[in-house]
Amino acid sequence: MNPDNLTKEYTNGEVTIIWQSGKCIHSANCVKNNPDVFHPKEKPWILPEASTSEKIIKTIHKCPSGALTYYLNNKD
C-alpha cells in the first residue's frame, strides 16, 4: 500500500465520505466549510457524526481536487 495514495472511508450511517490522499491538494476548503467534521491534525481526521449529512455533502461539493467524494448509505 502506497502511503501517498490512500483511500479511506468515514460514515455517519447516512452518508459515507471517501477521501483519496493522492488527489488532495490541501486547499483546506473542507476545514473552512465544515470545521466540526474535518480536523486535519487529529486521527481520525474526519468525524462525520459531528455534522448533518446535508452539510457534509455541500462541503464535499466544494472540494476543488476531487479528493473528497461520498455515497449515500442504503437505509434498508
N, C-alpha and C positions, 0 to 999 in steps of 0.2 A: 504494500500500500504506500503510495506516494504522499507524504505529509503536506506537500504543497498543492495537492489536488484531492482534498477530502470532500465527501458529500455526507452531510448529517441531516437528520430529521428530528423535528421537535413538534409535539402536538398538545393541544388543549382538549382534545376529544372531538371537537367540531371541525377544526382546520389543522392541517399538518404543514409546517413550514419546512422547506427544503433549502439548505444552504450549501453552496458549492464554493469551497475556498479558492479554487483555481480561477474562478471568474471574478472574485471580489476585488474591487479597486479601492476599497476603504474610503468611500465618499462620506460615510457616516450619516447618510440620509436616513437609514433605519433608526439610528440612535436619536437623531434630531426629531424625527416624526413620531417615534413611539419609545421614549426612554424607559417606560415601565417594563417593556419586553426585552429590549436589546441592551445588554451590559457587556461591552467588549473586554472588560478587564476581569470578568468573572467566569467560572466554569460551573455549570453550563452557561454560556453567554446569552442564550435565547431562552426566555421564560414565557412561553405562550399563554400560560394560565393567568398572567398578570394583566391581560387586556381582553377586550372583546374581539371576536373573530372578525367583525366588520372593520375595526380599526387596524387589525393585523393585515388584512387583505389590502386596504388602502395604502398602508406603509409599504408593502411588498411591491405594489404597482409603481412606487416612486424610486425603486432601486434602478440606478442607471446602467448597471453592468449585467443585470440578469442573474446575479449570484443568488438572489432570493426568489424562490417560486413557492407555490403552495398547491395543495389539493384539498377538497372538502371530503371529510370522512363520511362514510355510509352511516346513516342513523338507524339501520336495521338492528 
